[in-house]
Amino acid sequence: MQEFSNQQLLEMEARYRAIFINSLGGFKSVLLVGTRSQAGQENLAIFSSFFHIGANPALCGLIVRPDVSPRHTLQNIVETGFYTLNHLHEGIYQQAHQTSARYALDESEFDKTGLTPTYKTDLPAPFVAESRVQLGCELVQKIDLEINGTIMLIGKIIYVQVPDESIAEDGFMDLEKAGSLTCSGLDSYHKTERIARLAYAKPDKSPTII
């Protein structure tokens, strides 16, 4: 086993440390965030910082890195108040990864990667047509985190599209049936294999597979 002190972490080469620390948290959600500027410019960016906040109302969060270089996604979300979250699957993960390249403001990642923008309901942000699980969100709160300059965006989920066969009778969303991928670190993409679902834990009962 290897052990690292706080001082050793600080002394790591910057890129090595970023890759190492980003891998420590385990597997994460990976999504394509679709936005559109007030001028009509479409943007698409890959994020692995999505997290669940609550179900009533349906809230989710994203962490955006420090706003020291152009953040087109952040700018569009703050300006318009809307964005989409689109799951990756094995057929589009390479195109999704390519959206992390630093394209110019007037260049659309949809065009550059061959992914297709599509619009639904009254939500002004583009969805990814190739994605099987799609969420539409409205920004409800922006929080600047002073500790490291990152920004937390809290969104209300106002639209959902999922494959019919992926929803269980109790509402459980079977991501494997939808083909959704996960990621670790900054650039490693994974398929999953469920071991089991366990019943709601109670003090007087042993774990039960359902």
C-alpha positions in Angstrom: 0.0 0.0 0.0 1.1 3.6 -0.7 0.4 6.4 1.7 0.5 10.1 1.0 0.6 13.0 3.5 -0.9 16.4 2.9 2.6 17.7 2.2 3.2 15.0 -0.4 0.0 15.8 -2.1 0.9 19.4 -2.3 4.3 18.6 -3.7 3.0 16.5 -6.6 3.3 17.8 -10.1 0.1 19.8 -10.8 -1.2 17.6 -13.7 -0.4 14.4 -11.9 -2.1 15.6 -8.7 -5.2 16.6 -10.7 -5.5 13.2 -12.3 -4.8 11.4 -9.0 -7.2 13.4 -6.8 -10.0 13.3 -9.5 -9.8 9.5 -9.4 -10.1 9.0 -5.7 -13.8 9.5 -5.4 -14.7 6.4 -7.4 -17.1 6.2 -10.2 -19.2 9.3 -11.1 -22.1 10.3 -13.3 -20.9 11.7 -16.7 -23.3 13.9 -18.7 -23.3 16.2 -21.7 -24.6 19.7 -20.7 -26.4 21.4 -23.6 -26.9 25.2 -23.6 -27.7 28.0 -26.0 -26.6 31.6 -25.7 -29.0 34.5 -25.9 -27.6 35.2 -29.3 -28.5 31.6 -30.4 -25.1 30.0 -30.3 -25.4 26.3 -29.2 -22.9 24.8 -26.8 -22.2 21.3 -25.5 -19.8 20.3 -22.8 -19.0 17.1 -20.8 -19.4 17.2 -17.0 -18.7 14.6 -14.3 -19.7 16.8 -11.3 -23.5 16.1 -11.3 -25.0 15.2 -7.9 -28.5 14.7 -6.6 -29.9 17.2 -4.1 -33.6 16.3 -3.6 -36.7 14.7 -5.1 -39.4 17.1 -4.0 -38.8 19.5 -5.7 -36.5 17.6 -8.1 -33.2 19.3 -7.7 -29.7 18.5 -8.9 -26.3 20.2 -8.8 -23.3 20.8 -11.0 -19.9 22.1 -10.0 -18.2 24.4 -12.5 -14.5 25.0 -12.3 -13.1 28.5 -11.5 -14.3 31.2 -13.9 -10.7 32.3 -14.9 -10.9 31.2 -18.5 -13.9 31.3 -20.8 -16.7 29.1 -19.5 -19.3 29.1 -22.3 -21.6 26.6 -20.5 -21.6 28.7 -17.3 -22.2 31.9 -19.2 -25.1 30.5 -21.2 -26.8 29.0 -18.1 -26.5 32.2 -16.1 -27.8 34.3 -19.0 -30.7 32.1 -20.1 -31.5 30.1 -16.9 -31.9 26.8 -18.8 -29.8 23.8 -19.7 -30.1 20.1 -20.5 -28.3 17.0 -19.1 -27.8 14.1 -21.5 -26.4 10.6 -20.5 -23.6 9.0 -22.5 -23.8 5.6 -24.0 -21.2 3.4 -25.7 -22.1 4.8 -29.1 -21.3 8.4 -28.3 -18.7 8.5 -25.5 -15.8 9.5 -27.8 -17.7 12.3 -29.3 -18.8 13.4 -25.8 -15.2 13.4 -24.6 -14.2 15.6 -27.6 -16.5 18.3 -26.3 -14.0 19.0 -23.6 -11.7 20.6 -26.2 -11.4 24.4 -26.0 -13.5 25.4 -29.0 -14.0 29.1 -29.7 -17.2 30.8 -28.5 -18.6 30.9 -32.0 -18.0 27.2 -32.6 -20.6 24.7 -31.7 -19.5 21.4 -30.2 -22.5 19.8 -31.8 -21.1 20.7 -35.2 -17.5 19.7 -34.3 -18.4 16.3 -32.9 -21.3 15.3 -35.1 -23.9 15.1 -32.3 -27.4 16.4 -33.1 -29.1 19.2 -31.2 -32.9 18.8 -30.7 -35.4 21.0 -28.9 -38.5 19.9 -26.9 -41.3 21.7 -25.0 -40.6 25.3 -24.3 -37.1 24.7 -23.0 -34.7 26.9 -25.0 -31.6 24.7 -24.5 -30.7 21.9 -26.9 -30.8 18.2 -26.0 -28.5 15.6 -27.6 -30.7 13.6 -29.9 -28.5 10.6 -29.7 -28.7 10.4 -25.9 -31.2 7.9 -24.4 -31.7 9.6 -21.0 -32.4 13.4 -21.2 -33.1 15.9 -18.5 -34.2 19.5 -18.9 -33.3 21.9 -16.1 -34.0 25.4 -14.9 -31.4 27.2 -12.9 -32.6 28.1 -9.4 -29.5 29.0 -7.5 -25.8 29.9 -8.2 -23.4 29.6 -5.3 -19.8 30.8 -5.4 -17.6 28.6 -3.3 -14.9 30.8 -1.8 -12.7 27.9 -0.8 -11.4 27.2 -4.3 -13.3 29.5 -6.6 -15.6 26.9 -8.1 -19.3 27.5 -8.7 -22.2 25.4 -7.7 -25.2 25.5 -10.0 -28.5 24.1 -8.6 -31.1 23.3 -11.1 -34.8 22.2 -11.0 -35.5 19.2 -13.2 -38.5 20.2 -15.4 -38.4 17.6 -18.1 -37.3 13.9 -18.3 -37.1 11.5 -21.2 -36.0 7.8 -20.6 -36.5 4.6 -22.5 -39.7 2.7 -21.6 -37.9 -0.5 -20.6 -35.6 1.3 -18.2 -38.2 2.2 -15.5 -39.1 -0.5 -12.9 -42.5 -0.7 -11.3 -41.3 1.1 -8.2 -39.8 3.9 -10.1 -36.2 2.7 -10.1 -34.3 3.9 -13.1 -32.3 1.0 -14.5 -29.3 2.7 -16.1 -27.8 -0.5 -17.4 -30.9 -1.1 -19.5 -30.6 2.5 -20.8 -27.0 1.8 -21.7 -25.7 4.8 -19.6 -22.0 4.9 -18.9 -20.1 6.1 -15.9 -16.6 7.5 -15.5 -13.7 7.7 -13.2 -11.1 10.4 -13.1 -11.0 12.8 -16.0 -10.9 10.5 -19.0 -11.8 6.9 -18.1 -15.3 5.6 -19.2 -17.0 2.5 -18.0 -20.0 0.2 -18.4 -21.5 -1.2 -15.2 -22.8 -4.5 -14.0 -25.3 -4.4 -11.1 -24.6 -6.9 -8.2 -28.1 -6.5 -6.6 -30.7 -4.1 -5.3 -31.3 -4.3 -1.6 -34.5 -3.6 0.3 -34.9 -0.5 2.5 -32.6 -1.0 5.5 -34.4 -1.4 8.9 -32.8 -1.9 12.3 -34.7 -5.2 13.0 -34.1 -6.8 9.6 -31.1 -8.2 7.8 -30.2 -7.0 4.3 -32.6 -8.5 1.7 -32.1 -8.7 -2.0 -35.1 -7.5 -4.1 
